[in-house]
Amino acid sequence: MKASTCSFNPGVFVANLTEWKRQNITNQLEKWMKLNVEEGLYSRTLAGSITTPPLLIVFYQQHSTIDPMWNVRHLGSSAGKRYSPQFVKAAKLLHWNGHFKPWGRTASYTDVWEKWYIPDPTGKFSLIRRHMEISNIK
């Protein structure tokens, strides 16, 4: 696979579960993760995460594109607003990839995230909201 190869964002994808099972995708992914642990095939720092490379390898030339409105990315790249409010409202899925997450620090379109946020129904987990805590201190 060349570095310039067009790939997909494995943070958001849709899968045909019948094909997933038929092609034994879970075992293929686990094989690549195990090989990485044993042989250090890819760097977590370079790859972004330990799960991204196996997904890109297993689905190499085996994926199709979805409408970009189903993965509006880079909302967490900076605290500024990259997209217009109208564009964000029309989006189907908002992806806060990057450091500026709406639950962790100042981020763009936090109000939209808050509108759709669903707390953990078990009550075992809760968000630590650094930007809220900081603003309450002042």
Backbone as JSON Lines, residues from 0, in Angstrom:
{"i":0,"aa":"M","n":[0.86,-1.17,0.0],"ca":[0.0,0.0,0.0],"c":[0.9,1.24,0.0]}
{"i":1,"aa":"K","n":[0.7,2.12,-0.96],"ca":[1.5,3.33,-1.04],"c":[0.97,4.37,-0.06]}
{"i":2,"aa":"A","n":[1.86,5.23,0.41],"ca":[1.46,6.3,1.33],"c":[0.44,7.24,0.7]}
{"i":3,"aa":"S","n":[0.46,7.37,-0.6],"ca":[-0.47,8.27,-1.29],"c":[-1.81,7.61,-1.62]}
{"i":4,"aa":"T","n":[-1.98,6.35,-1.23],"ca":[-3.21,5.63,-1.53],"c":[-4.41,6.3,-0.85]}
{"i":5,"aa":"C","n":[-5.46,6.46,-1.62],"ca":[-6.7,7.03,-1.06],"c":[-7.33,5.99,-0.15]}
{"i":6,"aa":"S","n":[-7.66,6.39,1.05],"ca":[-8.26,5.45,2.0],"c":[-9.54,6.06,2.56]}
{"i":7,"aa":"F","n":[-9.97,5.58,3.68],"ca":[-11.19,6.09,4.3],"c":[-10.91,6.42,5.76]}
{"i":8,"aa":"N","n":[-11.83,7.13,6.38],"ca":[-11.72,7.48,7.79],"c":[-12.37,6.36,8.6]}
{"i":9,"aa":"P","n":[-11.59,5.5,9.23],"ca":[-12.18,4.39,9.98],"c":[-12.88,4.81,11.27]}
{"i":10,"aa":"G","n":[-12.83,6.1,11.58],"ca":[-13.57,6.59,12.74],"c":[-15.08,6.58,12.52]}
{"i":11,"aa":"V","n":[-15.48,6.61,11.26],"ca":[-16.9,6.58,10.9],"c":[-17.04,5.72,9.65]}
{"i":12,"aa":"F","n":[-17.71,4.59,9.79],"ca":[-17.97,3.79,8.6],"c":[-19.23,2.95,8.82]}
{"i":13,"aa":"V","n":[-19.78,2.48,7.72],"ca":[-20.98,1.65,7.73],"c":[-20.55,0.29,7.2]}
{"i":14,"aa":"A","n":[-20.99,-0.78,7.85],"ca":[-20.59,-2.12,7.42],"c":[-21.81,-2.99,7.16]}
{"i":15,"aa":"N","n":[-21.68,-3.85,6.19],"ca":[-22.68,-4.87,5.91],"c":[-22.34,-6.04,6.84]}
{"i":16,"aa":"L","n":[-23.13,-6.25,7.87],"ca":[-22.79,-7.26,8.88],"c":[-22.84,-8.68,8.35]}
{"i":17,"aa":"T","n":[-23.68,-8.93,7.35],"ca":[-23.72,-10.26,6.74],"c":[-22.37,-10.55,6.08]}
{"i":18,"aa":"E","n":[-21.85,-9.57,5.33],"ca":[-20.53,-9.72,4.7],"c":[-19.42,-9.75,5.75]}
{"i":19,"aa":"W","n":[-19.56,-8.94,6.79],"ca":[-18.57,-8.91,7.87],"c":[-18.38,-10.31,8.44]}
{"i":20,"aa":"K","n":[-19.5,-10.97,8.72],"ca":[-19.43,-12.33,9.28],"c":[-18.92,-13.32,8.24]}
{"i":21,"aa":"R","n":[-19.43,-13.22,7.0],"ca":[-19.04,-14.15,5.95],"c":[-17.54,-14.08,5.68]}
{"i":22,"aa":"Q","n":[-16.98,-12.89,5.69],"ca":[-15.56,-12.71,5.42],"c":[-14.69,-12.79,6.68]}
{"i":23,"aa":"N","n":[-15.32,-13.04,7.81],"ca":[-14.6,-13.21,9.07],"c":[-13.71,-11.99,9.37]}
{"i":24,"aa":"I","n":[-14.29,-10.82,9.24],"ca":[-13.54,-9.57,9.39],"c":[-12.95,-9.42,10.8]}
{"i":25,"aa":"T","n":[-13.7,-9.79,11.82],"ca":[-13.19,-9.65,13.19],"c":[-11.87,-10.4,13.36]}
{"i":26,"aa":"N","n":[-11.81,-11.63,12.88],"ca":[-10.57,-12.4,13.0],"c":[-9.43,-11.77,12.2]}
{"i":27,"aa":"Q","n":[-9.75,-11.22,11.03],"ca":[-8.71,-10.56,10.23],"c":[-8.14,-9.35,10.99]}
{"i":28,"aa":"L","n":[-9.03,-8.56,11.59],"ca":[-8.58,-7.38,12.34],"c":[-7.74,-7.8,13.55]}
{"i":29,"aa":"E","n":[-8.21,-8.82,14.26],"ca":[-7.48,-9.3,15.44],"c":[-6.1,-9.84,15.05]}
{"i":30,"aa":"K","n":[-6.01,-10.48,13.89],"ca":[-4.72,-11.0,13.41],"c":[-3.72,-9.86,13.26]}
{"i":31,"aa":"W","n":[-4.14,-8.75,12.63],"ca":[-3.24,-7.62,12.42],"c":[-2.88,-6.94,13.73]}
{"i":32,"aa":"M","n":[-3.82,-6.86,14.66],"ca":[-3.51,-6.25,15.96],"c":[-2.52,-7.12,16.73]}
{"i":33,"aa":"K","n":[-2.71,-8.43,16.67],"ca":[-1.79,-9.35,17.35],"c":[-0.39,-9.27,16.73]}
{"i":34,"aa":"L","n":[-0.33,-9.25,15.4],"ca":[0.96,-9.12,14.73],"c":[1.67,-7.83,15.12]}
{"i":35,"aa":"N","n":[0.92,-6.77,15.27],"ca":[1.53,-5.51,15.67],"c":[2.11,-5.6,17.08]}
{"i":36,"aa":"V","n":[1.4,-6.25,17.99],"ca":[1.91,-6.42,19.35],"c":[3.21,-7.23,19.33]}
{"i":37,"aa":"E","n":[3.22,-8.29,18.53],"ca":[4.38,-9.18,18.47],"c":[5.56,-8.59,17.7]}
{"i":38,"aa":"E","n":[5.26,-7.84,16.62],"ca":[6.33,-7.41,15.72],"c":[6.46,-5.89,15.56]}
{"i":39,"aa":"G","n":[5.58,-5.13,16.18],"ca":[5.65,-3.67,16.05],"c":[5.54,-3.2,14.61]}
{"i":40,"aa":"L","n":[4.52,-3.63,13.91],"ca":[4.36,-3.31,12.49],"c":[4.1,-1.83,12.22]}
{"i":41,"aa":"Y","n":[3.36,-1.21,13.09],"ca":[3.04,0.2,12.88],"c":[3.06,0.93,14.21]}
{"i":42,"aa":"S","n":[3.39,2.19,14.13],"ca":[3.51,3.03,15.32],"c":[2.18,3.65,15.68]}
{"i":43,"aa":"R","n":[1.82,3.58,16.93],"ca":[0.58,4.23,17.38],"c":[0.68,5.74,17.13]}
{"i":44,"aa":"T","n":[1.84,6.3,17.34],"ca":[2.03,7.74,17.14],"c":[1.82,8.11,15.68]}
{"i":45,"aa":"L","n":[2.41,7.35,14.78],"ca":[2.28,7.66,13.36],"c":[0.89,7.35,12.83]}
{"i":46,"aa":"A","n":[0.31,6.26,13.31],"ca":[-0.97,5.8,12.76],"c":[-2.17,6.48,13.39]}
{"i":47,"aa":"G","n":[-1.99,7.14,14.51],"ca":[-3.12,7.81,15.15],"c":[-3.81,6.95,16.19]}
{"i":48,"aa":"S","n":[-3.83,5.67,16.0],"ca":[-4.4,4.76,16.99],"c":[-3.98,3.34,16.63]}
{"i":49,"aa":"I","n":[-4.22,2.43,17.54],"ca":[-3.84,1.04,17.27],"c":[-4.85,0.32,16.39]}
{"i":50,"aa":"T","n":[-6.06,0.88,16.24],"ca":[-7.08,0.21,15.44],"c":[-7.15,0.72,14.0]}
{"i":51,"aa":"T","n":[-6.65,1.9,13.73],"ca":[-6.74,2.46,12.38],"c":[-5.98,1.61,11.34]}
{"i":52,"aa":"P","n":[-4.7,1.29,11.55],"ca":[-3.99,0.51,10.53],"c":[-4.66,-0.83,10.18]}
{"i":53,"aa":"P","n":[-5.1,-1.65,11.16],"ca":[-5.75,-2.9,10.77],"c":[-6.99,-2.68,9.9]}
{"i":54,"aa":"L","n":[-7.78,-1.67,10.23],"ca":[-8.97,-1.39,9.42],"c":[-8.58,-0.98,8.0]}
{"i":55,"aa":"L","n":[-7.55,-0.14,7.88],"ca":[-7.11,0.28,6.55],"c":[-6.53,-0.89,5.75]}
{"i":56,"aa":"I","n":[-5.84,-1.79,6.44],"ca":[-5.25,-2.96,5.77],"c":[-6.35,-3.92,5.32]}
{"i":57,"aa":"V","n":[-7.24,-4.29,6.22],"ca":[-8.28,-5.27,5.91],"c":[-9.24,-4.76,4.83]}
{"i":58,"aa":"F","n":[-9.54,-3.48,4.86],"ca":[-10.49,-2.93,3.88],"c":[-9.81,-2.26,2.69]}
{"i":59,"aa":"Y","n":[-8.51,-2.5,2.52],"ca":[-7.77,-1.92,1.39],"c":[-8.45,-2.3,0.08]}
{"i":60,"aa":"Q","n":[-8.83,-1.31,-0.69],"ca":[-9.53,-1.47,-1.97],"c":[-10.81,-2.29,-1.85]}
{"i":61,"aa":"Q","n":[-11.38,-2.34,-0.66],"ca":[-12.62,-3.09,-0.42],"c":[-13.69,-2.2,0.2]}
{"i":62,"aa":"H","n":[-13.69,-0.94,-0.13],"ca":[-14.66,-0.03,0.45],"c":[-15.19,0.91,-0.62]}
{"i":63,"aa":"S","n":[-16.32,1.49,-0.35],"ca":[-16.87,2.52,-1.24],"c":[-17.13,3.76,-0.4]}
{"i":64,"aa":"T","n":[-17.31,4.87,-1.07],"ca":[-17.49,6.13,-0.35],"c":[-18.95,6.33,0.04]}
{"i":65,"aa":"I","n":[-19.14,7.13,1.08],"ca":[-20.48,7.54,1.48],"c":[-20.57,9.05,1.29]}
{"i":66,"aa":"D","n":[-21.77,9.54,1.27],"ca":[-21.99,10.98,1.13],"c":[-21.21,11.7,2.23]}
{"i":67,"aa":"P","n":[-20.4,12.7,1.88],"ca":[-19.58,13.4,2.88],"c":[-20.4,14.02,4.01]}
{"i":68,"aa":"M","n":[-21.67,14.24,3.81],"ca":[-22.51,14.79,4.88],"c":[-22.68,13.79,6.02]}
{"i":69,"aa":"W","n":[-22.34,12.52,5.78],"ca":[-22.41,11.5,6.82],"c":[-21.12,11.43,7.63]}
{"i":70,"aa":"N","n":[-20.17,12.3,7.34],"ca":[-18.95,12.36,8.15],"c":[-18.34,13.75,8.0]}
{"i":71,"aa":"V","n":[-18.95,14.72,8.62],"ca":[-18.42,16.08,8.6],"c":[-17.33,16.14,9.65]}
{"i":72,"aa":"R","n":[-16.08,16.17,9.17],"ca":[-14.92,16.02,10.04],"c":[-14.28,17.35,10.41]}
{"i":73,"aa":"H","n":[-13.29,17.23,11.24],"ca":[-12.4,18.33,11.64],"c":[-13.07,19.37,12.52]}
{"i":74,"aa":"L","n":[-14.19,19.02,13.14],"ca":[-14.8,19.98,14.06],"c":[-13.93,20.17,15.3]}
{"i":75,"aa":"G","n":[-13.05,19.23,15.59],"ca":[-12.17,19.34,16.75],"c":[-10.75,19.75,16.41]}
{"i":76,"aa":"S","n":[-10.52,20.19,15.19],"ca":[-9.16,20.59,14.78],"c":[-8.72,21.91,15.41]}
{"i":77,"aa":"S","n":[-9.69,22.78,15.66],"ca":[-9.39,24.07,16.3],"c":[-10.64,24.53,17.05]}
{"i":78,"aa":"A","n":[-10.47,25.54,17.87],"ca":[-11.61,26.07,18.61],"c":[-12.49,26.93,17.71]}
{"i":79,"aa":"G","n":[-11.98,27.32,16.56],"ca":[-12.73,28.17,15.63],"c":[-13.76,27.38,14.85]}
{"i":80,"aa":"K","n":[-14.62,28.1,14.17],"ca":[-15.67,27.45,13.38],"c":[-15.24,27.34,11.93]}
{"i":81,"aa":"R","n":[-15.03,26.11,11.5],"ca":[-14.58,25.8,10.14],"c":[-15.74,25.84,9.15]}
{"i":82,"aa":"Y","n":[-16.93,25.5,9.6],"ca":[-18.1,25.39,8.73],"c":[-19.17,26.4,9.14]}
{"i":83,"aa":"S","n":[-20.04,26.7,8.2],"ca":[-21.14,27.62,8.51],"c":[-22.19,26.88,9.35]}
{"i":84,"aa":"P","n":[-22.96,27.61,10.14],"ca":[-24.03,26.98,10.93],"c":[-25.03,26.23,10.04]}
{"i":85,"aa":"Q","n":[-25.3,26.74,8.85],"ca":[-26.24,26.08,7.93],"c":[-25.69,24.73,7.47]}
{"i":86,"aa":"F","n":[-24.39,24.7,7.19],"ca":[-23.76,23.46,6.76],"c":[-23.82,22.42,7.89]}
{"i":87,"aa":"V","n":[-23.49,22.84,9.1],"ca":[-23.5,21.93,10.25],"c":[-24.92,21.42,10.5]}
{"i":88,"aa":"K","n":[-25.9,22.28,10.36],"ca":[-27.29,21.87,10.57],"c":[-27.72,20.82,9.53]}
{"i":89,"aa":"A","n":[-27.21,20.92,8.31],"ca":[-27.57,19.97,7.24],"c":[-26.81,18.65,7.35]}
{"i":90,"aa":"A","n":[-25.75,18.61,8.14],"ca":[-24.92,17.4,8.25],"c":[-25.71,16.27,8.89]}
{"i":91,"aa":"K","n":[-25.34,15.05,8.53],"ca":[-25.97,13.85,9.1],"c":[-25.19,13.34,10.3]}
{"i":92,"aa":"L","n":[-23.86,13.51,10.27],"ca":[-23.01,13.04,11.37],"c":[-21.87,14.03,11.54]}
{"i":93,"aa":"L","n":[-21.67,14.49,12.76],"ca":[-20.61,15.45,13.07],"c":[-19.48,14.72,13.79]}
{"i":94,"aa":"H","n":[-18.25,14.93,13.33],"ca":[-17.09,14.2,13.85],"c":[-16.08,15.2,14.41]}
{"i":95,"aa":"W","n":[-15.98,15.24,15.73],"ca":[-15.03,16.13,16.4],"c":[-13.68,15.43,16.51]}
{"i":96,"aa":"N","n":[-13.05,15.12,15.38],"ca":[-11.71,14.55,15.46],"c":[-10.73,15.7,15.67]}
{"i":97,"aa":"G","n":[-9.72,15.44,16.46],"ca":[-8.78,16.49,16.85],"c":[-8.82,16.68,18.35]}
{"i":98,"aa":"H","n":[-8.12,17.69,18.84],"ca":[-7.99,17.91,20.28],"c":[-9.15,18.67,20.9]}
{"i":99,"aa":"F","n":[-9.91,19.4,20.12],"ca":[-10.96,20.26,20.67],"c":[-12.31,19.54,20.68]}
{"i":100,"aa":"K","n":[-12.49,18.67,21.65],"ca":[-13.73,17.91,21.82],"c":[-14.73,18.76,22.6]}
{"i":101,"aa":"P","n":[-16.0,18.7,22.27],"ca":[-16.98,19.54,22.96],"c":[-17.18,19.17,24.43]}
{"i":102,"aa":"W","n":[-16.78,17.99,24.83],"ca":[-16.92,17.57,26.22],"c":[-15.64,17.82,27.02]}
{"i":103,"aa":"G","n":[-14.56,18.22,26.37],"ca":[-13.3,18.33,27.08],"c":[-12.72,19.72,27.17]}
{"i":104,"aa":"R","n":[-12.95,20.55,26.19],"ca":[-12.41,21.91,26.18],"c":[-13.23,22.72,25.2]}
{"i":105,"aa":"T","n":[-12.91,23.98,25.08],"ca":[-13.63,24.84,24.16],"c":[-13.55,24.25,22.75]}
{"i":106,"aa":"A","n":[-14.69,24.1,22.1],"ca":[-14.74,23.53,20.76],"c":[-15.82,24.24,19.96]}
{"i":107,"aa":"S","n":[-15.75,24.06,18.66],"ca":[-16.79,24.63,17.81],"c":[-18.07,23.8,17.91]}
{"i":108,"aa":"Y","n":[-19.18,24.46,17.83],"ca":[-20.51,23.83,17.82],"c":[-20.79,22.95,19.03]}
{"i":109,"aa":"T","n":[-20.3,23.36,20.18],"ca":[-20.6,22.64,21.42],"c":[-22.11,22.6,21.67]}
{"i":110,"aa":"D","n":[-22.8,23.67,21.31],"ca":[-24.26,23.72,21.5],"c":[-24.96,22.61,20.73]}
{"i":111,"aa":"V","n":[-24.48,22.28,19.53],"ca":[-25.08,21.2,18.74],"c":[-24.82,19.86,19.42]}
{"i":112,"aa":"W","n":[-23.59,19.67,19.89],"ca":[-23.25,18.43,20.58],"c":[-24.1,18.27,21.84]}
{"i":113,"aa":"E","n":[-24.24,19.34,22.61],"ca":[-25.04,19.3,23.84],"c":[-26.49,18.91,23.54]}
{"i":114,"aa":"K","n":[-27.02,19.39,22.44],"ca":[-28.41,19.1,22.07],"c":[-28.64,17.59,21.9]}
{"i":115,"aa":"W","n":[-27.65,16.89,21.35],"ca":[-27.81,15.48,21.03],"c":[-27.11,14.54,22.01]}
{"i":116,"aa":"Y","n":[-26.4,15.08,22.97],"ca":[-25.68,14.25,23.95],"c":[-26.66,13.44,24.79]}
{"i":117,"aa":"I","n":[-26.38,12.16,24.95],"ca":[-27.19,11.27,25.79],"c":[-26.27,10.75,26.89]}
{"i":118,"aa":"P","n":[-26.57,11.06,28.16],"ca":[-25.73,10.56,29.26],"c":[-25.77,9.03,29.34]}
{"i":119,"aa":"D","n":[-24.77,8.46,29.96],"ca":[-24.71,7.02,30.17],"c":[-25.94,6.59,30.96]}
{"i":120,"aa":"P","n":[-26.79,5.73,30.38],"ca":[-28.02,5.33,31.07],"c":[-27.78,4.54,32.35]}
{"i":121,"aa":"T","n":[-26.61,3.91,32.49],"ca":[-26.33,3.15,33.7],"c":[-25.89,4.05,34.85]}
{"i":122,"aa":"G","n":[-25.45,5.27,34.49],"ca":[-24.97,6.19,35.51],"c":[-23.56,5.9,35.99]}
{"i":123,"aa":"K","n":[-22.89,4.92,35.39],"ca":[-21.54,4.54,35.81],"c":[-20.48,5.53,35.33]}
{"i":124,"aa":"F","n":[-20.77,6.2,34.21],"ca":[-19.78,7.1,33.62],"c":[-20.37,8.49,33.46]}
{"i":125,"aa":"S","n":[-19.54,9.47,33.71],"ca":[-19.97,10.85,33.48],"c":[-18.8,11.61,32.86]}
{"i":126,"aa":"L","n":[-19.14,12.65,32.16],"ca":[-18.11,13.44,31.48],"c":[-17.4,14.38,32.43]}
{"i":127,"aa":"I","n":[-16.14,14.56,32.19],"ca":[-15.38,15.6,32.89],"c":[-15.27,16.74,31.89]}
{"i":128,"aa":"R","n":[-15.91,17.82,32.19],"ca":[-15.97,18.94,31.26],"c":[-15.03,20.04,31.71]}
{"i":129,"aa":"R","n":[-13.81,20.0,31.2],"ca":[-12.8,20.97,31.6],"c":[-13.2,22.39,31.29]}
{"i":130,"aa":"H","n":[-13.78,22.63,30.12],"ca":[-14.11,24.01,29.75],"c":[-15.22,24.57,30.65]}
{"i":131,"aa":"M","n":[-16.14,23.73,31.09],"ca":[-17.21,24.18,31.99],"c":[-16.63,24.49,33.37]}
{"i":132,"aa":"E","n":[-15.75,23.6,33.85],"ca":[-15.15,23.8,35.17],"c":[-14.32,25.07,35.19]}
{"i":133,"aa":"I","n":[-13.56,25.3,34.15],"ca":[-12.72,26.5,34.07],"c":[-13.59,27.76,34.03]}
{"i":134,"aa":"S","n":[-14.66,27.73,33.23],"ca":[-15.51,28.92,33.13],"c":[-16.26,29.18,34.44]}
{"i":135,"aa":"N","n":[-16.54,28.14,35.22],"ca":[-17.23,28.32,36.5],"c":[-16.3,28.88,37.58]}
{"i":136,"aa":"I","n":[-14.99,28.68,37.42],"ca":[-14.02,29.17,38.39],"c":[-13.9,30.68,38.3]}
{"i":137,"aa":"K","n":[-13.98,31.22,37.1],"ca":[-13.77,32.66,36.88],"c":[-14.88,33.51,37.45]}
